């Protein structure tokens, strides 16, 4: 059985958990997970890889951790809303 290579500190990887995509960050010895809530498909994997690649190239590990935390909170909030086709009013963000 081959060993899984370790992810370098501060780098993010894409993982599937319960048929849903997650972005995983190792930061200062702590593993952080952002569950995207998206099913594992080619299109959704491309989206997750774009997020991962951007964070790996353009931000520091600390910023990556904060972005993943905030993005996770946004995803959780969005899942509480009705689908866009069913929204009968305009959302106002303050």
PDB file as gemmi writes it, atoms N, CA and C in Angstrom:
CRYST1    1.000    1.000    1.000  90.00  90.00  90.00 P 1                      
ATOM      1  N   UNK A   1       0.838  -1.174   0.000  1.00  0.00           N  
ATOM      2  CA  UNK A   1       0.000   0.000   0.000  1.00  0.00           C  
ATOM      3  C   UNK A   1       0.887   1.243   0.000  1.00  0.00           C  
ATOM      4  N   UNK A   2       0.771   2.120  -1.029  1.00  0.00           N  
ATOM      5  CA  UNK A   2       1.638   3.290  -1.096  1.00  0.00           C  
ATOM      6  C   UNK A   2       1.242   4.323  -0.042  1.00  0.00           C  
ATOM      7  N   UNK A   3       2.247   5.034   0.460  1.00  0.00           N  
ATOM      8  CA  UNK A   3       1.989   6.093   1.437  1.00  0.00           C  
ATOM      9  C   UNK A   3       1.469   7.333   0.726  1.00  0.00           C  
ATOM     10  N   UNK A   4       0.605   8.066   1.429  1.00  0.00           N  
ATOM     11  CA  UNK A   4       0.151   9.345   0.909  1.00  0.00           C  
ATOM     12  C   UNK A   4       1.216  10.386   1.224  1.00  0.00           C  
ATOM     13  N   UNK A   5       1.656  11.155   0.223  1.00  0.00           N  
ATOM     14  CA  UNK A   5       2.656  12.178   0.512  1.00  0.00           C  
ATOM     15  C   UNK A   5       2.045  13.274   1.386  1.00  0.00           C  
ATOM     16  N   UNK A   6       2.856  13.828   2.273  1.00  0.00           N  
ATOM     17  CA  UNK A   6       2.384  14.900   3.135  1.00  0.00           C  
ATOM     18  C   UNK A   6       2.234  16.180   2.322  1.00  0.00           C  
ATOM     19  N   UNK A   7       1.247  16.949   2.691  1.00  0.00           N  
ATOM     20  CA  UNK A   7       1.042  18.249   2.073  1.00  0.00           C  
ATOM     21  C   UNK A   7       1.976  19.248   2.741  1.00  0.00           C  
ATOM     22  N   UNK A   8       2.727  20.037   1.961  1.00  0.00           N  
ATOM     23  CA  UNK A   8       3.602  21.028   2.578  1.00  0.00           C  
ATOM     24  C   UNK A   8       2.799  22.023   3.425  1.00  0.00           C  
ATOM     25  N   UNK A   9       3.406  22.497   4.509  1.00  0.00           N  
ATOM     26  CA  UNK A   9       2.736  23.454   5.392  1.00  0.00           C  
ATOM     27  C   UNK A   9       2.293  24.670   4.588  1.00  0.00           C  
ATOM     28  N   UNK A  10       1.077  25.110   4.836  1.00  0.00           N  
ATOM     29  CA  UNK A  10       0.551  26.293   4.167  1.00  0.00           C  
ATOM     30  C   UNK A  10      -0.075  26.022   2.818  1.00  0.00           C  
ATOM     31  N   UNK A  11       0.053  24.816   2.299  1.00  0.00           N  
ATOM     32  CA  UNK A  11      -0.525  24.493   1.002  1.00  0.00           C  
ATOM     33  C   UNK A  11      -1.920  23.905   1.183  1.00  0.00           C  
ATOM     34  N   UNK A  12      -2.734  24.048   0.162  1.00  0.00           N  
ATOM     35  CA  UNK A  12      -4.083  23.518   0.196  1.00  0.00           C  
ATOM     36  C   UNK A  12      -4.228  22.373  -0.781  1.00  0.00           C  
ATOM     37  N   UNK A  13      -5.124  21.436  -0.461  1.00  0.00           N  
ATOM     38  CA  UNK A  13      -5.410  20.306  -1.337  1.00  0.00           C  
ATOM     39  C   UNK A  13      -6.920  20.133  -1.441  1.00  0.00           C  
ATOM     40  N   UNK A  14      -7.338  19.458  -2.506  1.00  0.00           N  
ATOM     41  CA  UNK A  14      -8.744  19.140  -2.710  1.00  0.00           C  
ATOM     42  C   UNK A  14      -8.975  17.713  -2.235  1.00  0.00           C  
ATOM     43  N   UNK A  15     -10.052  17.491  -1.515  1.00  0.00           N  
ATOM     44  CA  UNK A  15     -10.365  16.173  -0.975  1.00  0.00           C  
ATOM     45  C   UNK A  15     -11.863  15.941  -1.130  1.00  0.00           C  
ATOM     46  N   UNK A  16     -12.261  14.678  -1.231  1.00  0.00           N  
ATOM     47  CA  UNK A  16     -13.674  14.311  -1.289  1.00  0.00           C  
ATOM     48  C   UNK A  16     -14.051  13.657   0.031  1.00  0.00           C  
ATOM     49  N   UNK A  17     -15.105  14.151   0.651  1.00  0.00           N  
ATOM     50  CA  UNK A  17     -15.608  13.593   1.898  1.00  0.00           C  
ATOM     51  C   UNK A  17     -17.119  13.446   1.769  1.00  0.00           C  
ATOM     52  N   UNK A  18     -17.619  12.226   1.894  1.00  0.00           N  
ATOM     53  CA  UNK A  18     -19.054  11.946   1.731  1.00  0.00           C  
ATOM     54  C   UNK A  18     -19.570  12.470   0.392  1.00  0.00           C  
ATOM     55  N   UNK A  19     -18.794  12.257  -0.660  1.00  0.00           N  
ATOM     56  CA  UNK A  19     -19.124  12.647  -2.034  1.00  0.00           C  
ATOM     57  C   UNK A  19     -19.248  14.150  -2.208  1.00  0.00           C  
ATOM     58  N   UNK A  20     -18.668  14.942  -1.308  1.00  0.00           N  
ATOM     59  CA  UNK A  20     -18.655  16.403  -1.386  1.00  0.00           C  
ATOM     60  C   UNK A  20     -17.204  16.871  -1.382  1.00  0.00           C  
ATOM     61  N   UNK A  21     -16.952  17.987  -2.078  1.00  0.00           N  
ATOM     62  CA  UNK A  21     -15.596  18.519  -2.172  1.00  0.00           C  
ATOM     63  C   UNK A  21     -15.236  19.338  -0.939  1.00  0.00           C  
ATOM     64  N   UNK A  22     -13.984  19.204  -0.519  1.00  0.00           N  
ATOM     65  CA  UNK A  22     -13.436  20.004   0.564  1.00  0.00           C  
ATOM     66  C   UNK A  22     -12.087  20.554   0.117  1.00  0.00           C  
ATOM     67  N   UNK A  23     -11.763  21.744   0.615  1.00  0.00           N  
ATOM     68  CA  UNK A  23     -10.418  22.278   0.472  1.00  0.00           C  
ATOM     69  C   UNK A  23      -9.777  22.131   1.846  1.00  0.00           C  
ATOM     70  N   UNK A  24      -8.587  21.533   1.885  1.00  0.00           N  
ATOM     71  CA  UNK A  24      -7.904  21.258   3.149  1.00  0.00           C  
ATOM     72  C   UNK A  24      -6.620  22.079   3.201  1.00  0.00           C  
ATOM     73  N   UNK A  25      -6.407  22.769   4.328  1.00  0.00           N  
ATOM     74  CA  UNK A  25      -5.218  23.586   4.552  1.00  0.00           C  
ATOM     75  C   UNK A  25      -4.498  23.088   5.789  1.00  0.00           C  
ATOM     76  N   UNK A  26      -3.195  22.871   5.689  1.00  0.00           N  
ATOM     77  CA  UNK A  26      -2.356  22.585   6.853  1.00  0.00           C  
ATOM     78  C   UNK A  26      -1.649  23.880   7.220  1.00  0.00           C  
ATOM     79  N   UNK A  27      -1.945  24.400   8.409  1.00  0.00           N  
ATOM     80  CA  UNK A  27      -1.364  25.670   8.828  1.00  0.00           C  
ATOM     81  C   UNK A  27      -0.903  25.562  10.267  1.00  0.00           C  
ATOM     82  N   UNK A  28       0.405  25.742  10.488  1.00  0.00           N  
ATOM     83  CA  UNK A  28       1.004  25.677  11.815  1.00  0.00           C  
ATOM     84  C   UNK A  28       0.645  24.382  12.549  1.00  0.00           C  
ATOM     85  N   UNK A  29       0.673  23.295  11.822  1.00  0.00           N  
ATOM     86  CA  UNK A  29       0.408  21.998  12.414  1.00  0.00           C  
ATOM     87  C   UNK A  29      -1.063  21.675  12.633  1.00  0.00           C  
ATOM     88  N   UNK A  30      -1.947  22.572  12.207  1.00  0.00           N  
ATOM     89  CA  UNK A  30      -3.383  22.353  12.371  1.00  0.00           C  
ATOM     90  C   UNK A  30      -4.012  22.221  10.993  1.00  0.00           C  
ATOM     91  N   UNK A  31      -4.838  21.210  10.827  1.00  0.00           N  
ATOM     92  CA  UNK A  31      -5.510  20.984   9.555  1.00  0.00           C  
ATOM     93  C   UNK A  31      -6.869  21.678   9.595  1.00  0.00           C  
ATOM     94  N   UNK A  32      -7.136  22.548   8.606  1.00  0.00           N  
ATOM     95  CA  UNK A  32      -8.407  23.262   8.490  1.00  0.00           C  
ATOM     96  C   UNK A  32      -9.129  22.763   7.250  1.00  0.00           C  
ATOM     97  N   UNK A  33     -10.444  22.605   7.354  1.00  0.00           N  
ATOM     98  CA  UNK A  33     -11.246  22.100   6.250  1.00  0.00           C  
ATOM     99  C   UNK A  33     -12.289  23.130   5.847  1.00  0.00           C  
ATOM    100  N   UNK A  34     -12.440  23.332   4.547  1.00  0.00           N  
ATOM    101  CA  UNK A  34     -13.543  24.127   4.016  1.00  0.00           C  
ATOM    102  C   UNK A  34     -14.404  23.181   3.197  1.00  0.00           C  
ATOM    103  N   UNK A  35     -15.556  22.823   3.720  1.00  0.00           N  
ATOM    104  CA  UNK A  35     -16.488  21.969   2.984  1.00  0.00           C  
ATOM    105  C   UNK A  35     -17.279  22.857   2.038  1.00  0.00           C  
ATOM    106  N   UNK A  36     -17.088  22.644   0.752  1.00  0.00           N  
ATOM    107  CA  UNK A  36     -17.734  23.490  -0.241  1.00  0.00           C  
ATOM    108  C   UNK A  36     -19.211  23.155  -0.423  1.00  0.00           C  
ATOM    109  N   UNK A  37     -19.618  21.962  -0.017  1.00  0.00           N  
ATOM    110  CA  UNK A  37     -21.010  21.564  -0.191  1.00  0.00           C  
ATOM    111  C   UNK A  37     -21.346  21.208  -1.619  1.00  0.00           C  
ATOM    112  N   UNK A  38     -20.328  21.099  -2.466  1.00  0.00           N  
ATOM    113  CA  UNK A  38     -20.535  20.780  -3.877  1.00  0.00           C  
ATOM    114  C   UNK A  38     -20.285  19.294  -4.110  1.00  0.00           C  
ATOM    115  N   UNK A  39     -21.133  18.640  -4.907  1.00  0.00           N  
ATOM    116  CA  UNK A  39     -20.856  17.242  -5.233  1.00  0.00           C  
ATOM    117  C   UNK A  39     -19.583  17.125  -6.067  1.00  0.00           C  
ATOM    118  N   UNK A  40     -18.939  15.981  -5.981  1.00  0.00           N  
ATOM    119  CA  UNK A  40     -17.701  15.751  -6.731  1.00  0.00           C  
ATOM    120  C   UNK A  40     -18.036  15.520  -8.201  1.00  0.00           C  
ATOM    121  N   UNK A  41     -17.855  16.556  -9.006  1.00  0.00           N  
ATOM    122  CA  UNK A  41     -18.047  16.464 -10.457  1.00  0.00           C  
ATOM    123  C   UNK A  41     -16.872  17.171 -11.126  1.00  0.00           C  
ATOM    124  N   UNK A  42     -16.726  16.975 -12.426  1.00  0.00           N  
ATOM    125  CA  UNK A  42     -15.613  17.611 -13.134  1.00  0.00           C  
ATOM    126  C   UNK A  42     -15.675  19.133 -13.015  1.00  0.00           C  
ATOM    127  N   UNK A  43     -16.849  19.715 -13.227  1.00  0.00           N  
ATOM    128  CA  UNK A  43     -16.994  21.171 -13.170  1.00  0.00           C  
ATOM    129  C   UNK A  43     -16.726  21.703 -11.761  1.00  0.00           C  
ATOM    130  N   UNK A  44     -17.279  21.057 -10.754  1.00  0.00           N  
ATOM    131  CA  UNK A  44     -17.074  21.511  -9.383  1.00  0.00           C  
ATOM    132  C   UNK A  44     -15.626  21.336  -8.938  1.00  0.00           C  
ATOM    133  N   UNK A  45     -14.976  20.279  -9.418  1.00  0.00           N  
ATOM    134  CA  UNK A  45     -13.574  20.077  -9.086  1.00  0.00           C  
ATOM    135  C   UNK A  45     -12.712  21.183  -9.703  1.00  0.00           C  
ATOM    136  N   UNK A  46     -13.046  21.600 -10.932  1.00  0.00           N  
ATOM    137  CA  UNK A  46     -12.319  22.709 -11.569  1.00  0.00           C  
ATOM    138  C   UNK A  46     -12.475  23.974 -10.736  1.00  0.00           C  
ATOM    139  N   UNK A  47     -13.688  24.249 -10.258  1.00  0.00           N  
ATOM    140  CA  UNK A  47     -13.931  25.414  -9.414  1.00  0.00           C  
ATOM    141  C   UNK A  47     -13.073  25.339  -8.146  1.00  0.00           C  
ATOM    142  N   UNK A  48     -13.097  24.209  -7.475  1.00  0.00           N  
ATOM    143  CA  UNK A  48     -12.325  24.045  -6.241  1.00  0.00           C  
ATOM    144  C   UNK A  48     -10.825  24.175  -6.509  1.00  0.00           C  
ATOM    145  N   UNK A  49     -10.357  23.637  -7.622  1.00  0.00           N  
ATOM    146  CA  UNK A  49      -8.934  23.733  -7.958  1.00  0.00           C  
ATOM    147  C   UNK A  49      -8.537  25.172  -8.259  1.00  0.00           C  
ATOM    148  N   UNK A  50      -9.432  25.939  -8.885  1.00  0.00           N  
ATOM    149  CA  UNK A  50      -9.137  27.354  -9.149  1.00  0.00           C  
ATOM    150  C   UNK A  50      -8.984  28.125  -7.840  1.00  0.00           C  
ATOM    151  N   UNK A  51      -9.869  27.866  -6.889  1.00  0.00           N  
ATOM    152  CA  UNK A  51      -9.760  28.519  -5.580  1.00  0.00           C  
ATOM    153  C   UNK A  51      -8.448  28.125  -4.916  1.00  0.00           C  
ATOM    154  N   UNK A  52      -8.157  26.835  -4.906  1.00  0.00           N  
ATOM    155  CA  UNK A  52      -6.929  26.341  -4.287  1.00  0.00           C  
ATOM    156  C   UNK A  52      -5.691  26.956  -4.935  1.00  0.00           C  
ATOM    157  N   UNK A  53      -5.643  26.947  -6.268  1.00  0.00           N  
ATOM    158  CA  UNK A  53      -4.477  27.484  -6.978  1.00  0.00           C  
ATOM    159  C   UNK A  53      -4.287  28.963  -6.702  1.00  0.00           C  
ATOM    160  N   UNK A  54      -5.371  29.713  -6.690  1.00  0.00           N  
ATOM    161  CA  UNK A  54      -5.271  31.145  -6.410  1.00  0.00           C  
ATOM    162  C   UNK A  54      -4.701  31.376  -5.009  1.00  0.00           C  
ATOM    163  N   UNK A  55      -5.237  30.662  -4.030  1.00  0.00           N  
ATOM    164  CA  UNK A  55      -4.764  30.843  -2.656  1.00  0.00           C  
ATOM    165  C   UNK A  55      -3.306  30.442  -2.512  1.00  0.00           C  
ATOM    166  N   UNK A  56      -2.903  29.343  -3.149  1.00  0.00           N  
ATOM    167  CA  UNK A  56      -1.515  28.891  -3.055  1.00  0.00           C  
ATOM    168  C   UNK A  56      -0.555  29.879  -3.699  1.00  0.00           C  
ATOM    169  N   UNK A  57      -0.956  30.533  -4.784  1.00  0.00           N  
ATOM    170  CA  UNK A  57      -0.055  31.418  -5.512  1.00  0.00           C  
ATOM    171  C   UNK A  57      -0.067  32.857  -5.013  1.00  0.00           C  
ATOM    172  N   UNK A  58      -1.192  33.328  -4.537  1.00  0.00           N  
ATOM    173  CA  UNK A  58      -1.338  34.757  -4.285  1.00  0.00           C  
ATOM    174  C   UNK A  58      -1.393  35.174  -2.824  1.00  0.00           C  
ATOM    175  N   UNK A  59      -1.475  34.228  -1.907  1.00  0.00           N  
ATOM    176  CA  UNK A  59      -1.612  34.623  -0.511  1.00  0.00           C  
ATOM    177  C   UNK A  59      -0.623  33.881   0.371  1.00  0.00           C  
ATOM    178  N   UNK A  60      -0.465  34.396   1.578  1.00  0.00           N  
ATOM    179  CA  UNK A  60       0.362  33.734   2.583  1.00  0.00           C  
ATOM    180  C   UNK A  60      -0.472  32.645   3.252  1.00  0.00           C  
ATOM    181  N   UNK A  61       0.174  31.715   3.959  1.00  0.00           N  
ATOM    182  CA  UNK A  61      -0.605  30.692   4.667  1.00  0.00           C  
ATOM    183  C   UNK A  61      -1.616  31.281   5.656  1.00  0.00           C  
ATOM    184  N   UNK A  62      -1.249  32.352   6.355  1.00  0.00           N  
ATOM    185  CA  UNK A  62      -2.164  32.978   7.300  1.00  0.00           C  
ATOM    186  C   UNK A  62      -3.378  33.568   6.578  1.00  0.00           C  
ATOM    187  N   UNK A  63      -3.141  34.242   5.460  1.00  0.00           N  
ATOM    188  CA  UNK A  63      -4.247  34.810   4.691  1.00  0.00           C  
ATOM    189  C   UNK A  63      -5.117  33.706   4.112  1.00  0.00           C  
ATOM    190  N   UNK A  64      -4.494  32.628   3.639  1.00  0.00           N  
ATOM    191  CA  UNK A  64      -5.252  31.493   3.116  1.00  0.00           C  
ATOM    192  C   UNK A  64      -6.191  30.952   4.174  1.00  0.00           C  
ATOM    193  N   UNK A  65      -5.707  30.793   5.395  1.00  0.00           N  
ATOM    194  CA  UNK A  65      -6.538  30.301   6.492  1.00  0.00           C  
ATOM    195  C   UNK A  65      -7.730  31.233   6.723  1.00  0.00           C  
ATOM    196  N   UNK A  66      -7.476  32.543   6.746  1.00  0.00           N  
ATOM    197  CA  UNK A  66      -8.563  33.498   6.983  1.00  0.00           C  
ATOM    198  C   UNK A  66      -9.566  33.501   5.835  1.00  0.00           C  
ATOM    199  N   UNK A  67      -9.075  33.414   4.601  1.00  0.00           N  
ATOM    200  CA  UNK A  67      -9.975  33.384   3.438  1.00  0.00           C  
ATOM    201  C   UNK A  67     -10.847  32.127   3.480  1.00  0.00           C  
ATOM    202  N   UNK A  68     -10.253  30.978   3.789  1.00  0.00           N  
ATOM    203  CA  UNK A  68     -11.027  29.744   3.860  1.00  0.00           C  
ATOM    204  C   UNK A  68     -12.088  29.819   4.957  1.00  0.00           C  
ATOM    205  N   UNK A  69     -11.754  30.425   6.082  1.00  0.00           N  
ATOM    206  CA  UNK A  69     -12.715  30.591   7.174  1.00  0.00           C  
ATOM    207  C   UNK A  69     -13.886  31.451   6.726  1.00  0.00           C  
ATOM    208  N   UNK A  70     -13.587  32.590   6.104  1.00  0.00           N  
ATOM    209  CA  UNK A  70     -14.639  33.501   5.650  1.00  0.00           C  
ATOM    210  C   UNK A  70     -15.470  32.887   4.517  1.00  0.00           C  
ATOM    211  N   UNK A  71     -14.809  32.217   3.591  1.00  0.00           N  
ATOM    212  CA  UNK A  71     -15.516  31.580   2.485  1.00  0.00           C  
ATOM    213  C   UNK A  71     -16.426  30.465   2.994  1.00  0.00           C  
ATOM    214  N   UNK A  72     -15.954  29.721   3.975  1.00  0.00           N  
ATOM    215  CA  UNK A  72     -16.777  28.685   4.586  1.00  0.00           C  
ATOM    216  C   UNK A  72     -18.033  29.266   5.220  1.00  0.00           C  
ATOM    217  N   UNK A  73     -17.885  30.390   5.918  1.00  0.00           N  
ATOM    218  CA  UNK A  73     -19.036  31.049   6.531  1.00  0.00           C  
ATOM    219  C   UNK A  73     -20.016  31.531   5.467  1.00  0.00           C  
ATOM    220  N   UNK A  74     -19.505  32.047   4.359  1.00  0.00           N  
ATOM    221  CA  UNK A  74     -20.370  32.501   3.255  1.00  0.00           C  
ATOM    222  C   UNK A  74     -21.138  31.328   2.644  1.00  0.00           C  
ATOM    223  N   UNK A  75     -20.458  30.210   2.463  1.00  0.00           N  
ATOM    224  CA  UNK A  75     -21.116  29.031   1.884  1.00  0.00           C  
ATOM    225  C   UNK A  75     -22.227  28.533   2.804  1.00  0.00           C  
ATOM    226  N   UNK A  76     -21.968  28.493   4.118  1.00  0.00           N  
ATOM    227  CA  UNK A  76     -22.990  28.055   5.067  1.00  0.00           C  
ATOM    228  C   UNK A  76     -24.198  28.988   5.026  1.00  0.00           C  
ATOM    229  N   UNK A  77     -23.937  30.302   4.964  1.00  0.00           N  
ATOM    230  CA  UNK A  77     -25.022  31.280   4.897  1.00  0.00           C  
ATOM    231  C   UNK A  77     -25.832  31.095   3.616  1.00  0.00           C  
ATOM    232  N   UNK A  78     -25.153  30.920   2.486  1.00  0.00           N  
ATOM    233  CA  UNK A  78     -25.844  30.788   1.199  1.00  0.00           C  
ATOM    234  C   UNK A  78     -26.742  29.555   1.171  1.00  0.00           C  
ATOM    235  N   UNK A  79     -26.336  28.491   1.845  1.00  0.00           N  
ATOM    236  CA  UNK A  79     -27.141  27.273   1.856  1.00  0.00           C  
ATOM    237  C   UNK A  79     -28.449  27.445   2.630  1.00  0.00           C  
ATOM    238  N   UNK A  80     -28.542  28.491   3.448  1.00  0.00           N  
ATOM    239  CA  UNK A  80     -29.783  28.740   4.192  1.00  0.00           C  
ATOM    240  C   UNK A  80     -30.814  29.477   3.360  1.00  0.00           C  
ATOM    241  N   UNK A  81     -30.419  29.996   2.201  1.00  0.00           N  
ATOM    242  CA  UNK A  81     -31.315  30.771   1.340  1.00  0.00           C  
ATOM    243  C   UNK A  81     -32.038  29.864   0.351  1.00  0.00           C  
ATOM    244  N   UNK A  82     -33.212  30.319  -0.138  1.00  0.00           N  
ATOM    245  CA  UNK A  82     -33.886  29.542  -1.180  1.00  0.00           C  
ATOM    246  C   UNK A  82     -33.089  29.619  -2.485  1.00  0.00           C  
ATOM    247  N   UNK A  83     -33.274  28.655  -3.388  1.00  0.00           N  
ATOM    248  CA  UNK A  83     -32.593  28.714  -4.688  1.00  0.00           C  
ATOM    249  C   UNK A  83     -32.905  30.021  -5.405  1.00  0.00           C  
ATOM    250  N   UNK A  84     -31.973  30.496  -6.212  1.00  0.00           N  
ATOM    251  CA  UNK A  84     -32.130  31.795  -6.873  1.00  0.00           C  
ATOM    252  C   UNK A  84     -33.410  31.894  -7.688  1.00  0.00           C  
ATOM    253  N   UNK A  85     -33.843  30.818  -8.320  1.00  0.00           N  
ATOM    254  CA  UNK A  85     -35.064  30.848  -9.119  1.00  0.00           C  
ATOM    255  C   UNK A  85     -36.313  31.046  -8.281  1.00  0.00           C  
ATOM    256  N   UNK A  86     -36.214  30.809  -6.978  1.00  0.00           N  
ATOM    257  CA  UNK A  86     -37.372  30.926  -6.102  1.00  0.00           C  
ATOM    258  C   UNK A  86     -37.375  32.227  -5.302  1.00  0.00           C  
ATOM    259  N   UNK A  87     -36.344  33.049  -5.442  1.00  0.00           N  
ATOM    260  CA  UNK A  87     -36.275  34.299  -4.679  1.00  0.00           C  
ATOM    261  C   UNK A  87     -37.204  35.319  -5.316  1.00  0.00           C  
ATOM    262  N   UNK A  88     -38.135  35.837  -4.516  1.00  0.00           N  
ATOM    263  CA  UNK A  88     -39.112  36.793  -5.044  1.00  0.00           C  
ATOM    264  C   UNK A  88     -38.807  38.210  -4.621  1.00  0.00           C  
ATOM    265  N   UNK A  89     -37.707  38.425  -3.930  1.00  0.00           N  
ATOM    266  CA  UNK A  89     -37.325  39.762  -3.505  1.00  0.00           C  
ATOM    267  C   UNK A  89     -35.825  39.929  -3.702  1.00  0.00           C  
ATOM    268  N   UNK A  90     -35.370  41.159  -3.623  1.00  0.00           N  
ATOM    269  CA  UNK A  90     -33.955  41.448  -3.785  1.00  0.00           C  
ATOM    270  C   UNK A  90     -33.291  41.430  -2.428  1.00  0.00           C  
ATOM    271  N   UNK A  91     -32.162  40.731  -2.329  1.00  0.00           N  
ATOM    272  CA  UNK A  91     -31.400  40.716  -1.093  1.00  0.00           C  
ATOM    273  C   UNK A  91     -30.561  41.973  -0.996  1.00  0.00           C  
ATOM    274  N   UNK A  92     -30.534  42.585   0.158  1.00  0.00           N  
ATOM    275  CA  UNK A  92     -29.704  43.758   0.384  1.00  0.00           C  
ATOM    276  C   UNK A  92     -28.663  43.399   1.422  1.00  0.00           C  
ATOM    277  N   UNK A  93     -27.402  43.533   1.062  1.00  0.00           N  
ATOM    278  CA  UNK A  93     -26.325  43.261   2.001  1.00  0.00           C  
ATOM    279  C   UNK A  93     -25.915  44.558   2.662  1.00  0.00           C  
ATOM    280  N   UNK A  94     -25.751  44.505   3.965  1.00  0.00           N  
ATOM    281  CA  UNK A  94     -25.339  45.710   4.694  1.00  0.00           C  
ATOM    282  C   UNK A  94     -24.038  45.502   5.398  1.00  0.00           C  
TER     283      UNK A  94                                                      
END                                                                             
